[in-house]
Structure formats: structure tokens, C-alpha cells
Amino acid sequence: MCAGPAIDEVRLRGDSCGGEVTCVVRRCPKGIGAPVFDKLEAELAKALMSLPATKARAQFLAMVALCQTQ
């Protein structure tokens, strides 16, 4: 991995760090969002939910929302 010295230092300590990702799509072909399954938004969600920290955050937010409605 070539993530940079700061991230390598965190990794060597056995710790983790957060980040932010911005996605920009240019010249997207027509019809990419049309199907019910496997559309662009679903593919992006699938990719994000494959990251353990993202999945944990999503589950935490779902639990917070659930607790607020009860």
C-alpha cells in the first residue's frame, strides 16, 4: 500500500482513521439509472457498504433513528 506516511503510522499502531469521499460522474451514458436493480446509485451503495466502517456507521444511525421513534 502506498497510502502515505501518516496513514502508515496509524495502521502500524493498529488504529484506523476516517475520511471523506466525493464522487463525480461525467459523461454518464443514457439509461444508467433506469433499471430497478444494478443502477448507479445501487452500485455506489454496494461499494460503500462493503467498507466495514461505513457499514457500522449506517447500522449505528439506523439504531439511533429507531430509538428516537420509540
C-alpha positions as CSV (number, residue, x, y, z in Angstrom):
1,M,0.0,0.0,0.0
2,C,1.1,3.5,-0.8
3,A,-1.2,5.5,1.4
4,G,1.3,8.0,2.8
5,P,3.4,8.1,6.0
6,A,0.6,9.4,8.2
7,I,-1.8,6.6,7.3
8,D,1.0,4.0,7.5
9,E,1.8,5.3,11.1
10,V,-1.9,4.9,12.1
11,R,-2.0,1.4,10.5
12,L,1.1,0.3,12.3
13,R,-0.4,1.3,15.6
14,G,-3.4,-0.9,14.8
15,D,-5.7,2.1,14.7
16,S,-7.9,3.5,12.0
17,C,-8.7,6.9,10.6
18,G,-11.7,8.3,8.8
19,G,-12.1,10.1,5.6
20,E,-14.5,11.6,3.1
21,V,-15.0,10.5,-0.5
22,T,-16.5,12.7,-3.2
23,C,-17.7,11.0,-6.4
24,V,-18.2,13.0,-9.6
25,V,-19.6,11.2,-12.7
26,R,-19.0,12.9,-16.1
27,R,-20.5,11.9,-19.4
28,C,-22.6,9.2,-17.9
29,P,-24.3,7.1,-20.6
30,K,-28.1,7.4,-21.0
31,G,-30.2,4.9,-19.2
32,I,-27.6,4.1,-16.5
33,G,-30.2,4.9,-13.8
34,A,-33.2,3.3,-15.4
35,P,-33.2,-0.3,-14.2
36,V,-34.7,-1.2,-10.9
37,F,-31.6,-3.2,-9.8
38,D,-27.9,-2.5,-10.5
39,K,-28.4,1.2,-11.2
40,L,-25.6,3.6,-10.5
41,E,-26.9,4.6,-7.1
42,A,-27.2,1.0,-6.0
43,E,-23.7,0.1,-7.3
44,L,-22.3,3.1,-5.3
45,A,-24.2,2.0,-2.2
46,K,-22.9,-1.6,-2.6
47,A,-19.3,-0.4,-2.9
48,L,-19.7,1.9,0.2
49,M,-21.4,-0.8,2.3
50,S,-18.5,-3.2,1.6
51,L,-16.3,-1.0,3.8
52,P,-16.7,-2.2,7.5
53,A,-16.5,1.3,9.0
54,T,-19.2,2.6,6.6
55,K,-21.5,-0.4,7.4
56,A,-21.0,0.1,11.1
57,R,-21.9,3.8,10.8
58,A,-25.0,3.1,8.8
59,Q,-26.2,0.5,11.3
60,F,-25.5,2.9,14.2
61,L,-27.5,5.6,12.5
62,A,-30.4,3.2,11.9
63,M,-30.4,2.2,15.5
64,V,-30.4,5.8,16.6
65,A,-33.3,6.6,14.4
66,L,-35.2,3.5,15.7
67,C,-34.6,4.5,19.3
68,Q,-35.9,8.0,18.6
69,T,-39.2,6.7,17.3
70,Q,-40.0,4.6,20.3
